[in-house]
Amino acid sequence: MTRTISMALDTDDVVGTNDRKRTPAEVARAIAVEARLSLKAVGIMLSHLREVLPQLPLDART
């Protein structure tokens, strides 16, 4: 039995694959969205630090 996994890739966010140049506003918007998601992830990790910390490898705890 073989399994085929299909994936849809959005190449607009991959460096070097854009067919068109993005405007500075589009670039700034993409960076802001990524930064916001990163901040949310950090906030979630910090709010659940006692649960998350034991699951991290020892070198990631410092």
GIPE-V896769 format. One record per backbone hydrogen bond with DSSP energy under -1.0 kcal/mol. CO is the residue of the C=O (numbers start at 1). NH is the residue of the N-H. E is the energy in kcal/mol with one decimal. If there is no record, write none. Layout:
((CO/NH/E) (CO/NH/E))
This chain:
((14/17/-1.6) (23/27/-2.2) (24/28/-2.7) (25/29/-2.3) (26/30/-2.2) (27/31/-2.3) (28/32/-2.4) (29/33/-2.3) (30/34/-2.2) (31/35/-2.5) (32/36/-2.4) (33/37/-2.3) (34/38/-2.2) (35/39/-2.5) (36/40/-2.3) (37/41/-2.2) (38/42/-2.3) (39/43/-2.5) (40/44/-2.4) (41/45/-2.5) (42/46/-2.8) (43/47/-2.2) (44/48/-1.2) (46/49/-1.2) (48/52/-2.4) (49/53/-3.1) (52/55/-1.5) (53/56/-1.3) (57/60/-1.5) (58/61/-1.1))
